[in-house]
Amino acid sequence: MAIHSQFNKTVSTKRLTAVVGTYKEEWADNIVSLLCAMHPVSSELTSVGGGMFATHKLYCAVDADVQIGDRVYSNAEPYTVIGVDEYNFGRCAGNQHLRVMLKKGI
Protein backbone atom coordinates (compact mmCIF):
# COMPACT_ATOMS: atom_id res chain seq x y z
CA MET A 1 0.00 0.00 0.00
CA ALA A 2 1.42 3.37 -1.01
CA ILE A 3 1.91 5.88 1.81
CA HIS A 4 -0.06 8.60 0.02
CA SER A 5 -3.20 6.53 0.54
CA GLN A 6 -2.82 7.36 4.26
CA PHE A 7 -2.83 11.14 3.68
CA ASN A 8 -6.10 12.14 5.35
CA LYS A 9 -5.47 15.73 6.44
CA THR A 10 -4.98 19.05 4.69
CA VAL A 11 -2.71 21.73 6.18
CA SER A 12 -1.25 25.04 5.03
CA THR A 13 2.26 26.42 5.46
CA LYS A 14 3.78 29.88 5.82
CA ARG A 15 7.39 30.99 5.36
CA LEU A 16 9.27 34.11 6.41
CA THR A 17 9.89 36.28 3.38
CA ALA A 18 11.78 39.56 2.98
CA VAL A 19 9.80 42.79 2.75
CA VAL A 20 11.10 44.62 -0.32
CA GLY A 21 13.05 47.78 0.46
CA THR A 22 13.43 47.00 4.17
CA TYR A 23 15.32 44.69 6.49
CA LYS A 24 12.05 43.23 7.74
CA GLU A 25 10.56 39.81 7.19
CA GLU A 26 6.93 38.73 7.37
CA TRP A 27 5.04 35.45 7.25
CA ALA A 28 3.64 34.74 3.79
CA ASP A 29 1.58 31.84 2.47
CA ASN A 30 3.79 29.10 1.05
CA ILE A 31 1.49 26.10 0.53
CA VAL A 32 -2.24 26.76 0.74
CA SER A 33 -3.40 23.13 0.70
CA LEU A 34 -0.96 20.30 1.51
CA LEU A 35 -2.40 16.78 1.69
CA CYS A 36 -0.66 14.84 4.46
CA ALA A 37 -0.89 12.57 7.49
CA MET A 38 -0.03 14.04 10.90
CA HIS A 39 0.45 12.21 14.20
CA PRO A 40 1.72 13.09 17.68
CA VAL A 41 5.11 11.55 18.48
CA SER A 42 4.18 10.98 22.11
CA SER A 43 1.62 12.07 24.67
CA GLU A 44 4.51 13.54 26.69
CA LEU A 45 6.26 16.85 26.15
CA THR A 46 9.71 16.83 24.52
CA SER A 47 12.63 19.19 25.16
CA VAL A 48 13.29 21.11 21.93
CA GLY A 49 15.66 24.09 21.80
CA GLY A 50 15.54 24.76 25.53
CA GLY A 51 11.75 24.54 25.85
CA MET A 52 9.17 21.84 26.37
CA PHE A 53 6.87 21.17 23.42
CA ALA A 54 4.47 18.60 22.04
CA THR A 55 6.08 17.08 18.94
CA HIS A 56 4.35 15.70 15.87
CA LYS A 57 5.33 13.93 12.65
CA LEU A 58 3.86 14.99 9.34
CA TYR A 59 4.10 12.81 6.23
CA CYS A 60 3.57 14.35 2.80
CA ALA A 61 4.57 14.12 -0.87
CA VAL A 62 8.31 13.99 -1.47
CA ASP A 63 8.20 17.07 -3.71
CA ALA A 64 6.41 19.32 -1.18
CA ASP A 65 8.20 22.63 -0.54
CA VAL A 66 8.61 22.32 3.24
CA GLN A 67 11.70 23.67 5.04
CA ILE A 68 12.97 23.94 8.61
CA GLY A 69 11.55 27.11 10.14
CA ASP A 70 8.28 27.05 8.18
CA ARG A 71 5.01 27.20 10.06
CA VAL A 72 2.36 24.57 9.48
CA TYR A 73 -1.27 25.35 10.30
CA SER A 74 -3.74 22.58 11.04
CA ASN A 75 -7.23 23.68 12.10
CA ALA A 76 -5.77 27.17 12.77
CA GLU A 77 -3.25 25.70 15.26
CA PRO A 78 0.39 26.62 14.52
CA TYR A 79 3.27 24.15 14.41
CA THR A 80 6.92 24.95 13.63
CA VAL A 81 8.99 22.71 11.34
CA ILE A 82 12.11 21.53 13.21
CA GLY A 83 13.26 18.79 10.82
CA VAL A 84 12.68 17.45 7.30
CA ASP A 85 13.81 14.04 6.01
CA GLU A 86 13.26 12.56 2.57
CA TYR A 87 12.41 8.85 2.46
CA ASN A 88 12.61 6.51 -0.50
CA PHE A 89 11.92 2.91 0.43
CA GLY A 90 12.58 0.82 -2.63
CA ARG A 91 12.01 1.72 -6.24
CA CYS A 92 8.27 2.25 -5.97
CA ALA A 93 7.33 5.94 -6.24
CA GLY A 94 4.44 5.25 -3.86
CA ASN A 95 6.93 4.74 -1.03
CA GLN A 96 8.65 8.12 -1.42
CA HIS A 97 7.64 10.81 1.06
CA LEU A 98 8.85 13.56 3.36
CA ARG A 99 8.82 13.05 7.11
CA VAL A 100 8.53 16.43 8.78
CA MET A 101 9.13 16.90 12.52
CA LEU A 102 6.99 19.60 14.11
CA LYS A 103 6.79 21.25 17.49
CA LYS A 104 3.38 22.52 18.54
CA GLY A 105 3.17 26.23 19.18
CA ILE A 106 5.40 29.05 18.00
Long-range contacts (C-beta under 8 A, 24 or more apart in sequence): 2-92, 2-94, 2-95, 3-37, 3-59, 3-94, 3-95, 3-97, 4-35, 4-61, 4-94, 4-97, 6-37, 6-59, 7-35, 7-36, 7-37, 7-59, 7-60, 8-37, 9-35, 9-36, 9-37, 9-38, 9-74, 10-34, 10-35, 10-36, 11-36, 11-38, 11-58, 11-72, 11-73, 11-74, 12-72, 12-73, 13-65, 13-66, 13-70, 13-71, 13-72, 13-73, 13-81, 14-70, 14-71, 14-73, 15-67, 15-69, 15-70, 15-71, 16-69, 27-71, 30-65, 30-70, 31-64, 31-65, 31-66, 34-60, 34-64, 34-66, 34-72, 35-60, 35-61, 36-60, 36-64, 38-74, 38-102, 41-101, 46-103, 48-82, 48-103, 49-82, 53-103, 53-104, 53-105, 54-103, 54-104, 54-105, 55-82, 55-101, 55-102, 55-103, 55-104, 56-101, 56-102, 56-103, 56-104, 57-99, 57-100, 57-101, 57-102, 58-98, 58-99, 58-100, 58-101, 58-102, 59-97, 59-98, 59-99, 59-100, 60-97, 60-98, 60-100, 61-97, 61-98, 62-86, 62-87, 62-88, 62-96, 62-97, 62-98, 64-98, 66-98, 66-100, 71-106, 72-100, 72-102, 77-104, 78-104, 78-105, 78-106, 79-103, 79-104, 79-105, 80-105, 80-106
